[in-house]
Amino acid sequence: MIGTRLPRGRVIATLTIGVAMMACRSHETGPSLSIVVESATLAPSSSEVDAASLCCCRVRGTLRNTSSITVHVNVNFDAQGATGLLGTALDWVPNVAPGALAPFEAVGIPAACSQVTGITGRHFLTGVFVGSGGS
């Protein structure tokens, strides 16, 4: 009689997947995270006369946390011009309480505001969530 043996790698992979699946079952998922950008305007980085035609540009505005928990927000605005992507304006807005309005000033567009034809927001949220502590 010929015995059947599983290759050692397959046994280890099967055990690893089983352990990972059990660990995922005890993972607690927090609430959904969302924000609304209530205003976003282009602003020159300079206070010089005719600053809109000088380098560089930033995006100023406000956002509202529409989540049920406090969030940290990574604000990102891609700036487009006639020739394509001009740059990305970034800001970090920490600890925005549920329902709260928070200002931001995203910098990083290495072009004059007069060259920006549009901005597209891509924002990333991290929740400040303390789980129930149970398993």
N, C-alpha and C positions, 0 to 999 in steps of 0.2 A: 504494500500500500504506500502510495506516495503522499506525504503530508503537504499541506499548503501553508506557505509562510508568506506573510505580507512583507514587502521590503521595509527595512527599518525607517527610511525617510517617510514612507506613507503612514506608518504608525505614529511617528512624531508629529506629522502634519495634522492627522486626525485628532490627536490629543490637544494640540495647540488650538485648533478651531473649536473644539468642545469647550475648553477653558475660556476662550474669548467670548463664546456665545453666552456662557453662564455669567461672565462679568458684565456683559451688556444688559442682561436682564435686571441687574440691580442698580443700573445707572438711572439717576433721576433727571428728568427733562424739565427745565424751567419754562416760564411763560414765553409767549411770542414777543419779539422785540420789534419796535417800529418808531420812526420819527417822521415828522413833516417839516420840510424846509419852508418856513413861512415867508422869508424874503432872501434874495440873493442879488446883489448888485456889484458891478465892476467898479473898482476904485483904483486910481493910480497910486503907486508906492511913493510918489514924490508930491510935495506941496508947491512945486515950482509953477510959474505961470505956464499954461498950455501943457500941464502934466499928462493929460490923456494921450498926448502924442509922444511921450517919453517912456522909456523902459522904467519900470516894469509894472505889471498889473496884478491885482489881488481881487478876491471875492469876499465881500462883507455881507453879513446877514444875520438871521436868527433861525433857530430851529426849535421845534417843540417835541418833547418826549411823549409819544402816545402809548407807551408801554405801561404795564402795571408795576414795573420795578425801575430802579435807578439804572441808567445806562451810561457807558462811555461811548463817544461817537468819534470816529475817524472820518472827517469831512474831506471829500475829494471832488474837485471839479476839473474835468478835462476842458480846456479852452481850444476852440476851433477858430481858424482863420481862413482866408482865401486859399492858402496853400496847404491846408491840412491842420494837424494837431500842433498847437503852439507850445503847450506845456500843461502841467497839472498843478492846480493850487491845492494846498493841503493845510489842515488844521486838526488839532486834537482837542475835543471838548469833553472833559471828564465830569463824572458825577452829576448827570442831569436827572433830577428827580422826576417821578411820574407827573405828567401834566405841566411840567415847568418849561419855560421859554429860556433859551440860552443864546447869547451872541457868539458868533465865530468870525474869524478873520483869516481866511485861507490865502497863503502866499505861495508863489512859485511859478508864476507865468512870466517867462523872460521875454515879454513883448509888450508893446504899448497897448493900452486899453482900446485905442482907436483901431487896432488891427484885429481885435477879437470880434468874431461874427456870431458866436454862440458858446454856451457852456452846457456841459452835461454832467449831472451829479451822479456819483457812485459812492455811496456812504456805507461804512461798516460799523456795526454795533456790537458791543460786548455788554452783557447784562451783569449787574452786580446782584447776584442771587445767592442767598444762603438757603440751602435745602432743608428739608425737614429733619435731617440727621438720622432718620430711620433707614432700615434696609428692606 
